[in-house]
Amino acid sequence: MIGTRHKTYIFLGLLITFSIFNANKVLAGQTTFTAGSAFTCQATFTASIPSGSFIPGQIVAITGTANLSGSCTGVFITSFSFNQSGGGGFGGSMTNNGGGNYSGSFTAPGTSGTYTVNFSGSTNTASGSGSITYTVSGPVTATFTVTACSEGGTWTIDSPAGTTYSPPSPVTVAVAQAGQLTTVNYTPPSGYNASAQIDGSAGWSTWTIRGGAYTVVVTCTPVSPVPTVSVTANPRSILSGQSSTISWASTNATSCTTTSGWPPSGALSGSTVVSPTVNTTYDMTCSGPGGTSPQASDTVTVDSSATINVTSNNSSGSWTLTGGQSGSGTSGGPYIVPVTPPFSTYTLTPGAVSGYSVSVNNTDNSGSSMSMYPGDSKSFSIVYTSSAAFNYSLTNSGNVTATQGDLQSEPATTITRHYIAGTSQPVDIVVTNAPAGVGFNNTAPGGCSPDCGTDMRLAPIPYTVTPGNYSIDVEGFLNSDPSNAAYYKHTTFTLTVLSSPNLFVSCVPSSGTARVGESVTWTATAQGGSGVYTSYSWSGLGIPTSPAPSTRTFNITYSTVGAKTATATVTDDSGHSGTCTPGTIQINFKPIFKEI
């Protein structure tokens, strides 16, 4: 059977669609086969491909069905597959899509010829097979010459495979297979419409192309511009009783309308003053030869509210505003309150706190009530005054442990001054009972009003501090006055100083230079470790080795010139040891003077 398929594409601008005609096109290939007996239970398999002819490498879709008929209790479909041995060979299983429907696909061989794809189907009791023969041949081609309109524009040609050509005219397009479509897209310049003819045939239709050369002539005609309109409110937000100006302007229009009855009917541009009492949107649409504009609009927002904030000097305080809004703590708001023009009066009622008297003032300095106008932002302040005497407590976060000579860590305890009652006062703290050589950083000089905490960080412990436990007192004074016993507080923690496991040694000669034959004294100085040093061992250039010096200091006389070095290793009674960086002394000649 000979046939032609047509398809229409829609693009912005001019779209011309061609259908390539192939006189050798055949119906889709199909095979039907069965498995089993018609007298008991029979499975019927059908497989189809969309055409009998394909181009090399084309993806071919397979559709199929598989159904049972007869007395088929306990019988079911087990497989439905296909394969081809020639043309590179392939094979696979059909996908079960449900309802007895199956699908699959394969790639046509890359060489022209005639091929057979074989199908097989099985139940759990029987099987059958069938086949479809198809051909592979090269593509159909057509040549198009597109004449653009004098006003300009651009064009492209799309092949069925999706490749877009943008060459100078003419161009040859390879159609994927007979019946598929090649589309010429023409985009006219802005402000123009386009119409086309192909080989003298005008109109917007689908032409059947059998291959060969074709001429497309495009004509452009100007279009009327679409009307536009803009609407602007200034200002967009007003307080109740204020005004806003609404301005509008249109282009390419002959009339304008609104849905809210403004401005004067049909005016193409202008402005008007409005005083809405509620949020209002002002819209407009304009018409002209080019059609109707999109609707434009702007909104005026009417604010008839005010804002109130509240502050309090007592975290236990609370309050209630006129209208029922309430809060607690040290701050509240912003509270958005309604205003009935020209103004509304709002009153703040504070809550009672045991042991305190309370007073209220506001931005207008008018006590607990003030007038609020639309858009106002004002505040109330609540002041609680203690009727009790000031009292506080002084505590620490725990004991501190440090190691002799540790220059990296800064162990700390936190001293907290906690408010108990009365009006808060600044409290200074002082460290006492610390052993000589022990210092603390960050003791909050200048005082701190409760509540507050201070990290008392221990300065590095020198090796001169004896390891052990020390009781450290921290004292608190009101306003830096130690004589005011009524407000004196103290807290105690234990400082534990550990001996350093690190032992540091230095080796120093009695002078930087000496002469041959002069006596030089070397001294080893140790720090750290347990503090009890039990042995010394010396080595170096010119220093005896059998035995080596084994005291903290020793004397030596050098007999040769040059730089001499000495190193000492010191060990404490805990088994820690340390070795110094080699010390150096320069030995020079000793001149001999004779009288002449």
C-alpha positions as CSV (number, residue, x, y, z in Angstrom):
1,M,0.0,0.0,0.0
2,I,1.3,3.5,-0.9
3,G,0.7,6.3,1.6
4,T,1.7,9.8,2.7
5,R,1.9,11.0,6.4
6,H,1.4,14.7,7.2
7,K,2.2,16.6,10.4
8,T,1.9,20.3,11.4
9,Y,4.5,22.1,13.5
10,I,3.8,25.5,15.2
11,F,6.6,28.0,15.7
12,L,6.9,31.7,16.5
13,G,6.9,33.2,13.1
14,L,6.3,31.4,9.8
15,L,6.1,27.6,9.7
16,I,6.2,25.7,6.4
17,T,5.8,21.9,6.7
18,F,6.7,19.4,4.0
19,S,5.9,15.6,3.9
20,I,8.4,13.5,1.9
21,F,6.6,10.9,-0.2
22,N,8.0,7.5,-1.0
23,A,6.3,5.4,-3.7
24,N,7.9,2.2,-2.3
25,K,6.5,2.5,1.2
26,V,4.8,-0.7,2.6
27,L,2.5,-1.3,5.5
28,A,3.9,-2.0,8.9
29,G,5.2,-5.6,9.2
30,Q,3.3,-8.0,11.4
31,T,3.3,-11.6,12.5
32,T,0.8,-13.7,14.5
33,F,1.5,-17.2,15.9
34,T,0.1,-19.5,18.6
35,A,1.3,-21.8,21.3
36,G,-0.9,-24.7,22.5
37,S,-4.0,-26.3,21.2
38,A,-7.3,-24.6,20.4
39,F,-9.1,-27.5,22.0
40,T,-7.6,-27.0,25.4
41,C,-5.7,-23.7,26.0
42,Q,-4.1,-21.6,23.3
43,A,-1.8,-18.5,23.5
44,T,-1.9,-16.1,20.6
45,F,1.1,-13.8,20.1
46,T,1.1,-10.8,17.7
47,A,4.2,-8.6,16.9
48,S,4.3,-5.5,14.7
49,I,6.9,-3.0,13.5
50,P,5.8,0.4,12.1
51,S,7.1,0.0,8.6
52,G,8.7,-2.4,6.2
53,S,11.6,-0.1,5.3
54,F,14.1,1.7,7.5
55,I,17.3,3.7,7.0
56,P,20.6,2.3,8.4
57,G,20.9,2.7,12.2
58,Q,17.2,3.7,12.7
59,I,15.6,2.8,16.1
60,V,12.7,0.5,15.3
61,A,9.8,0.2,17.8
62,I,8.0,-3.2,18.3
63,T,4.5,-3.5,19.6
64,G,2.9,-6.8,20.6
65,T,0.1,-8.6,22.3
66,A,-0.1,-12.0,24.1
67,N,-3.5,-13.5,25.1
68,L,-4.8,-16.8,26.3
69,S,-8.1,-18.5,25.1
70,G,-9.8,-21.7,26.0
71,S,-9.6,-23.8,29.2
72,C,-6.5,-22.2,30.6
73,T,-6.6,-23.0,34.3
74,G,-3.0,-23.1,35.6
75,V,-1.6,-21.9,32.2
76,F,0.3,-18.6,31.9
77,I,2.6,-16.7,29.6
78,T,6.3,-17.3,30.4
79,S,8.2,-15.5,27.7
80,F,7.9,-13.3,24.6
81,S,11.2,-12.5,22.9
82,F,12.8,-11.6,19.5
83,N,16.2,-12.0,17.8
84,Q,18.0,-11.5,14.5
85,S,21.1,-13.3,13.4
86,G,22.1,-11.3,10.4
87,G,23.2,-7.6,10.1
88,G,25.3,-7.7,13.3
89,G,22.7,-9.7,15.2
90,F,20.6,-8.7,18.2
91,G,18.0,-10.1,20.6
92,G,15.9,-9.3,23.6
93,S,12.8,-9.8,25.6
94,M,9.5,-7.9,25.0
95,T,8.5,-5.7,28.0
96,N,5.2,-6.7,29.6
97,N,3.2,-3.4,29.9
98,G,0.1,-5.2,31.4
99,G,-3.2,-6.1,29.9
100,G,-1.7,-8.4,27.4
101,N,0.3,-5.6,25.8
102,Y,4.1,-5.8,25.1
103,S,6.7,-3.5,23.7
104,G,10.4,-3.6,22.6
105,S,12.9,-2.0,20.1
106,F,15.9,-2.7,18.0
107,T,18.4,-0.8,15.9
108,A,18.3,-1.4,12.1
109,P,21.6,-2.8,10.7
110,G,24.0,-0.2,9.2
111,T,24.1,-1.9,5.8
112,S,21.3,-1.8,3.1
113,G,19.6,-5.2,2.6
114,T,16.7,-7.4,3.5
115,Y,16.6,-8.8,7.1
116,T,14.3,-11.1,9.2
117,V,13.5,-10.6,12.9
118,N,12.3,-13.8,14.6
119,F,9.8,-13.8,17.5
120,S,9.1,-16.6,19.9
121,G,6.5,-16.9,22.7
122,S,5.9,-19.5,25.4
123,T,3.5,-20.6,28.1
124,N,4.3,-23.0,30.9
125,T,2.9,-25.8,28.6
126,A,3.7,-24.8,25.0
127,S,5.6,-22.5,22.7
128,G,5.4,-21.0,19.2
129,S,7.2,-18.6,16.8
130,G,6.9,-16.2,13.9
131,S,9.0,-13.7,11.9
132,I,8.8,-10.3,10.1
133,T,11.0,-9.4,7.1
134,Y,12.0,-5.8,6.5
135,T,14.5,-3.8,4.3
136,V,17.2,-1.3,5.0
137,S,17.9,1.4,2.4
138,G,19.4,4.9,2.2
139,P,17.5,8.2,2.8
140,V,15.3,10.3,0.5
141,T,16.6,13.8,-0.3
142,A,15.1,17.1,-1.3
143,T,16.6,20.5,-2.2
144,F,15.0,23.7,-0.9
145,T,15.6,27.3,-2.1
146,V,14.1,29.8,0.3
147,T,13.8,33.4,-0.8
148,A,13.5,35.7,2.2
149,C,11.3,38.8,2.2
150,S,13.1,42.1,1.6
151,E,12.3,43.3,5.1
152,G,14.6,40.6,6.5
153,G,14.1,37.6,8.7
154,T,15.8,34.3,9.3
155,W,15.1,30.7,8.4
156,T,16.2,27.1,9.2
157,I,15.5,23.6,8.0
158,D,15.0,20.8,10.5
159,S,15.5,17.2,9.4
160,P,13.5,14.5,11.0
161,A,16.5,13.4,13.0
162,G,16.4,16.9,14.7
163,T,19.4,18.4,13.1
164,T,18.9,22.2,12.4
165,Y,20.5,23.7,9.3
166,S,21.1,27.4,8.9
167,P,22.9,27.5,5.6
168,P,22.6,29.9,2.6
169,S,19.9,28.7,0.2
170,P,19.7,26.2,-1.3
171,V,20.2,23.2,1.0
172,T,19.9,19.4,0.6
173,V,18.1,17.6,3.4
174,A,18.3,13.9,3.9
175,V,14.9,12.6,5.1
176,A,15.1,9.8,7.6
177,Q,12.6,7.6,5.8
178,A,9.6,7.8,3.5
179,G,6.7,9.6,5.0
180,Q,8.6,11.6,7.7
181,L,8.6,15.4,7.7
182,T,11.1,18.1,6.9
183,T,10.1,21.6,8.3
184,V,11.1,25.0,7.0
185,N,10.9,27.6,9.8
186,Y,10.8,31.3,8.8
187,T,11.0,34.0,11.5
188,P,10.0,37.5,10.1
189,P,11.5,40.7,11.5
190,S,9.8,42.3,14.5
191,G,6.5,44.1,13.5
192,Y,5.8,41.9,10.4
193,N,3.7,38.8,9.6
194,A,4.8,36.4,6.8
195,S,3.1,34.3,4.1
196,A,4.7,31.7,1.8
197,Q,4.4,30.0,-1.6
198,I,6.1,26.8,-2.7
199,D,6.5,26.3,-6.4
200,G,3.7,28.8,-7.0
201,S,1.2,27.2,-4.6
202,A,0.0,29.7,-2.0
203,G,-1.5,29.1,1.4
204,W,-0.8,27.5,4.6
205,S,-1.0,23.8,3.8
206,T,1.1,20.6,3.9
207,W,2.8,19.8,0.6
208,T,3.7,16.3,-0.5
209,I,7.4,16.2,-1.7
210,R,8.7,13.3,-3.8
211,G,12.3,14.5,-3.8
212,G,14.0,17.0,-6.0
213,A,14.3,20.8,-6.0
214,Y,11.7,23.1,-4.5
215,T,11.4,26.9,-4.2
216,V,9.8,28.7,-1.2
217,V,9.0,32.4,-1.6
218,V,8.3,34.4,1.6
219,T,6.4,37.7,1.7
220,C,6.4,40.0,4.8
221,T,3.6,42.5,5.7
222,P,3.7,45.0,8.6
223,V,1.4,44.4,11.5
224,S,-0.3,47.0,13.8
225,P,1.5,47.2,17.1
226,V,-0.3,45.9,20.2
227,P,-1.5,48.7,22.5
228,T,0.3,49.2,25.9
229,V,-0.8,50.9,29.1
230,S,0.9,51.7,32.4
231,V,-0.7,52.7,35.7
232,T,1.3,54.1,38.7
233,A,0.2,55.2,42.2
234,N,2.3,57.8,44.0
235,P,2.6,57.2,46.9
236,R,1.5,53.5,47.0
237,S,1.1,53.6,50.8
238,I,-0.8,56.3,52.7
239,L,-2.2,56.8,56.1
240,S,-6.0,57.0,56.6
241,G,-7.1,60.5,55.4
242,Q,-4.2,61.1,53.1
243,S,-4.2,61.1,49.2
244,S,-2.4,59.4,46.4
245,T,-2.0,60.4,42.7
246,I,-2.9,57.8,40.1
247,S,-1.2,58.4,36.7
248,W,-1.7,56.4,33.5
249,A,-0.3,56.5,29.9
250,S,-1.0,54.4,26.8
251,T,0.5,53.8,23.3
252,N,-1.1,52.6,20.0
253,A,-4.5,52.9,21.7
254,T,-7.8,54.5,20.6
255,S,-9.7,53.9,23.9
256,C,-9.2,52.9,27.5
257,T,-11.5,51.4,30.1
258,T,-11.4,50.5,33.8
259,T,-13.4,48.1,36.0
260,S,-13.6,50.7,38.9
261,G,-15.0,53.7,37.0
262,W,-12.0,55.9,36.9
263,P,-10.6,58.1,35.2
264,P,-12.9,60.1,32.9
265,S,-14.2,57.5,30.4
266,G,-12.0,56.7,27.5
267,A,-9.1,59.0,28.4
268,L,-5.8,57.7,26.9
269,S,-3.5,59.4,29.5
270,G,-3.7,61.6,32.6
271,S,-3.8,61.6,36.3
272,T,-6.3,61.9,39.2
273,V,-6.1,62.3,43.0
274,V,-7.7,59.6,45.2
275,S,-8.3,59.3,48.9
276,P,-9.3,55.7,49.6
277,T,-10.2,54.6,53.1
278,V,-9.3,50.9,52.4
279,N,-6.7,49.2,50.3
280,T,-7.7,49.8,46.6
281,T,-6.4,48.5,43.3
282,Y,-6.7,50.8,40.2
283,D,-6.7,49.0,36.8
284,M,-6.9,49.9,33.1
285,T,-7.1,48.1,29.7
286,C,-6.6,49.9,26.3
287,S,-7.7,48.9,22.8
288,G,-6.5,49.9,19.3
289,P,-5.9,48.5,15.7
290,G,-3.3,46.1,17.0
291,G,-5.7,44.5,19.6
292,T,-6.1,44.9,23.4
293,S,-3.4,45.6,25.9
294,P,-2.7,43.5,28.9
295,Q,-4.4,44.9,32.0
296,A,-2.2,47.2,34.0
297,S,-2.8,48.1,37.7
298,D,-1.3,49.5,40.9
299,T,-2.6,49.4,44.5
300,V,-2.8,52.0,47.1
301,T,-2.4,50.6,50.6
302,V,-4.2,52.5,53.4
303,D,-2.6,52.2,56.9
304,S,-4.8,53.2,59.8
305,S,-2.7,51.6,62.5
306,A,0.2,52.5,64.8
307,T,3.0,50.7,66.6
308,I,3.7,50.5,70.3
309,N,6.8,49.0,72.0
310,V,7.3,48.2,75.7
311,T,10.5,48.1,77.8
312,S,10.9,47.0,81.4
313,N,13.9,46.9,83.8
314,N,12.6,43.8,85.6
315,S,12.5,40.4,83.9
316,S,9.6,39.4,86.2
317,G,7.5,42.3,85.2
318,S,4.4,42.1,83.0
319,W,1.9,44.5,81.3
320,T,-1.4,44.8,79.5
321,L,-2.3,47.4,76.8
322,T,-5.7,48.8,76.0
323,G,-7.4,46.3,73.7
324,G,-6.0,43.2,75.5
325,Q,-2.5,42.8,74.1
326,S,0.0,41.8,76.8
327,G,3.5,40.8,77.5
328,S,6.2,40.1,80.1
329,G,10.0,40.2,80.6
330,T,12.3,43.1,79.7
331,S,10.8,44.0,76.3
332,G,7.7,43.5,74.2
333,G,6.3,44.4,70.8
334,P,6.1,45.8,68.3
335,Y,2.3,45.8,69.0
336,I,0.3,46.9,66.0
337,V,-2.8,48.7,67.3
338,P,-5.8,50.1,65.3
339,V,-6.4,53.8,65.2
340,T,-9.7,55.5,64.6
341,P,-8.8,58.9,62.9
342,P,-7.8,61.4,64.0
343,F,-6.3,59.4,67.0
344,S,-6.9,56.8,69.6
345,T,-5.7,56.7,73.3
346,Y,-3.8,53.7,74.6
347,T,-3.1,52.9,78.2
348,L,-0.5,50.5,79.6
349,T,-1.2,48.7,82.9
350,P,1.9,47.2,84.6
351,G,1.8,44.0,86.6
352,A,3.0,43.9,90.2
353,V,6.3,42.3,91.3
354,S,6.7,41.5,95.0
355,G,9.2,43.8,96.8
356,Y,9.1,46.5,94.1
357,S,7.2,49.7,93.4
358,V,6.4,50.5,89.7
359,S,6.1,53.5,87.5
360,V,5.2,54.0,83.8
361,N,6.2,56.7,81.3
362,N,6.0,57.0,77.5
363,T,7.4,58.7,74.4
364,D,5.0,61.7,75.0
365,N,6.1,61.9,78.7
366,S,2.5,61.6,79.7
367,G,2.6,58.6,82.1
368,S,0.7,55.4,81.5
369,S,-1.6,56.8,78.6
370,M,-0.7,58.4,75.3
371,S,-2.4,59.4,72.0
372,M,-1.7,57.3,68.9
373,Y,-2.2,58.8,65.4
374,P,-2.1,56.6,62.2
375,G,1.5,55.6,61.4
376,D,2.8,56.6,64.9
377,S,5.6,54.4,66.5
378,K,5.9,55.1,70.2
379,S,6.9,53.3,73.4
380,F,6.1,52.8,77.0
381,S,8.8,52.2,79.6
382,I,8.2,50.4,83.0
383,V,10.6,51.1,85.9
384,Y,10.5,48.8,88.9
385,T,12.2,50.1,92.1
386,S,13.2,47.6,94.7
387,S,12.0,48.2,98.3
388,A,14.5,45.6,99.7
389,A,18.2,46.0,100.6
390,F,20.8,45.0,98.1
391,N,22.1,41.4,98.5
392,Y,24.1,39.0,96.3
393,S,26.0,35.7,96.5
394,L,29.5,34.9,95.4
395,T,30.3,31.4,94.1
396,N,33.0,29.6,92.0
397,S,32.6,26.8,89.4
398,G,35.2,24.4,91.1
399,N,38.8,23.7,91.8
400,V,41.7,24.3,89.5
401,T,44.7,22.1,88.6
402,A,47.8,23.4,86.9
403,T,51.3,22.1,86.1
404,Q,54.6,23.8,86.7
405,G,56.0,25.4,83.5
406,D,52.8,24.8,81.4
407,L,52.8,27.8,79.0
408,Q,49.9,26.6,76.8
409,S,46.8,25.9,78.8
410,E,45.1,28.5,81.0
411,P,43.0,26.6,83.6
412,A,40.2,28.7,85.0
413,T,37.3,28.8,87.5
414,T,34.3,31.0,87.0
415,I,33.4,33.4,89.8
416,T,29.7,34.3,89.7
417,R,28.1,37.3,91.4
418,H,24.4,36.4,91.6
419,Y,21.8,39.1,92.4
420,I,19.4,38.2,95.2
421,A,17.5,41.4,96.2
422,G,17.5,45.2,96.2
423,T,18.8,47.6,93.6
424,S,21.7,46.1,91.6
425,Q,25.1,47.4,92.6
426,P,28.6,47.1,91.0
427,V,30.7,44.4,92.8
428,D,34.5,44.1,92.6
429,I,36.4,40.8,93.3
430,V,39.9,40.3,94.7
431,V,42.0,37.2,94.9
432,T,43.8,36.5,98.2
433,N,46.0,33.7,99.7
434,A,47.6,32.9,96.3
435,P,51.2,31.5,96.7
436,A,54.1,33.6,95.5
437,G,54.5,33.3,91.8
438,V,50.8,32.4,91.1
439,G,48.8,35.0,89.3
440,F,45.2,35.2,87.9
441,N,44.0,37.1,84.8
442,N,40.5,38.6,84.2
443,T,39.5,39.5,87.7
444,A,37.0,42.1,86.3
445,P,38.6,45.3,87.4
446,G,36.1,48.2,87.7
447,G,33.3,46.0,89.0
448,C,30.3,44.2,87.6
449,S,26.6,44.5,88.4
450,P,25.1,41.1,89.3
451,D,24.3,38.8,87.6
452,C,27.6,38.3,85.9
453,G,30.4,35.7,85.8
454,T,34.1,36.1,85.4
455,D,36.5,33.5,84.1
456,M,39.5,33.7,86.4
457,R,42.3,32.2,84.2
458,L,45.5,31.0,85.9
459,A,48.7,32.6,84.6
460,P,51.5,30.0,83.8
461,I,52.9,28.5,87.0
462,P,56.7,29.0,87.3
463,Y,59.0,26.2,88.4
464,T,59.7,28.1,91.6
465,V,56.2,27.2,92.9
466,T,56.3,24.1,95.0
467,P,53.9,21.4,93.9
468,G,50.9,20.9,96.2
469,N,47.4,22.1,97.1
470,Y,46.7,25.7,97.9
471,S,43.4,27.2,99.2
472,I,42.6,30.4,97.2
473,D,40.1,33.0,98.6
474,V,38.1,35.3,96.3
475,E,36.5,38.3,98.0
476,G,33.7,40.5,96.8
477,F,33.3,44.2,97.7
478,L,30.6,46.7,97.0
479,N,31.8,49.7,95.0
480,S,35.4,48.7,95.6
481,D,35.0,49.4,99.3
482,P,36.5,46.6,101.5
483,S,35.4,48.4,104.6
484,N,31.7,47.9,103.9
485,A,31.3,44.7,105.8
486,A,27.6,44.5,105.1
487,Y,28.3,43.6,101.5
488,Y,31.4,41.5,101.9
489,K,31.3,38.0,100.4
490,H,33.9,35.4,99.7
491,T,34.3,32.0,98.0
492,T,37.1,29.5,98.3
493,F,38.5,27.0,95.8
494,T,41.6,24.7,95.8
495,L,44.5,25.2,93.4
496,T,46.5,22.0,92.8
497,V,50.0,22.5,91.4
498,L,51.5,19.4,89.8
499,S,55.2,18.9,89.2
500,S,56.2,19.2,85.6
501,P,57.3,16.0,83.9
502,N,59.4,18.1,81.6
503,L,63.0,18.8,82.6
504,F,64.8,21.7,81.0
505,V,68.7,22.1,81.1
506,S,71.0,24.9,80.1
507,C,74.8,24.5,79.8
508,V,77.0,27.7,80.2
509,P,80.8,28.2,80.2
510,S,82.3,30.7,82.7
511,S,83.1,33.0,79.7
512,G,82.6,33.2,76.0
513,T,86.4,33.0,75.2
514,A,89.5,31.7,76.9
515,R,93.2,31.1,76.0
516,V,95.0,27.8,75.7
517,G,96.0,26.7,79.2
518,E,93.4,28.8,81.1
519,S,90.8,27.1,83.4
520,V,87.2,27.1,82.1
521,T,84.2,26.3,84.4
522,W,81.1,24.7,82.8
523,T,77.8,24.9,84.7
524,A,74.6,22.9,84.1
525,T,71.3,24.5,85.3
526,A,68.1,22.4,85.5
527,Q,64.4,23.3,85.9
528,G,61.2,21.2,85.9
529,G,60.8,17.6,86.7
530,S,60.5,16.7,90.4
531,G,63.0,19.5,91.4
532,V,65.4,16.9,92.9
533,Y,68.2,16.3,90.4
534,T,70.3,13.2,91.1
535,S,72.8,12.8,88.3
536,Y,74.8,14.8,85.8
537,S,76.6,13.5,82.7
538,W,78.9,15.7,80.5
539,S,80.2,15.2,77.0
540,G,81.7,17.3,74.3
541,L,84.8,18.3,72.3
542,G,87.9,18.0,74.5
543,I,85.9,16.7,77.5
544,P,87.2,13.5,79.2
545,T,85.1,10.4,78.6
546,S,86.6,7.9,81.1
547,P,85.3,9.0,83.4
548,A,83.1,11.8,82.1
549,P,82.4,14.7,84.5
550,S,79.4,13.9,86.7
551,T,78.8,17.0,88.8
552,R,76.7,20.1,88.2
553,T,79.9,22.2,87.5
554,F,83.4,21.1,86.5
555,N,86.7,22.8,85.5
556,I,88.7,22.0,82.3
557,T,91.9,23.4,80.7
558,Y,92.0,23.2,76.9
559,S,95.4,22.6,75.1
560,T,94.2,23.4,71.6
561,V,92.6,26.3,69.9
562,G,89.1,26.4,68.3
563,A,85.4,26.3,69.2
564,K,84.8,23.8,72.1
565,T,81.3,22.5,73.0
566,A,79.8,20.8,76.1
567,T,76.5,19.0,76.7
568,A,75.0,17.9,80.0
569,T,72.2,15.4,80.6
570,V,70.4,15.8,84.0
571,T,68.2,13.2,85.7
572,D,65.8,13.8,88.6
573,D,64.6,11.4,91.4
574,S,61.5,10.5,89.3
575,G,63.5,9.2,86.4
576,H,62.8,12.3,84.2
577,S,65.8,13.5,82.2
578,G,66.7,16.4,80.0
579,T,69.7,17.4,77.9
580,C,70.9,20.9,77.2
581,T,71.5,22.5,73.8
582,P,75.4,22.3,73.4
583,G,77.2,25.3,74.9
584,T,80.1,26.8,73.0
585,I,83.4,28.6,74.0
586,Q,86.1,29.9,71.7
587,I,89.7,28.9,72.7
588,N,92.5,31.2,71.4
589,F,96.4,31.1,71.4
590,K,98.1,32.4,74.5
591,P,100.8,34.7,73.3
592,I,104.4,34.5,74.8
593,F,106.1,37.8,75.2
594,K,110.0,38.1,75.4
595,E,112.1,41.1,76.2
596,I,114.4,42.1,73.4
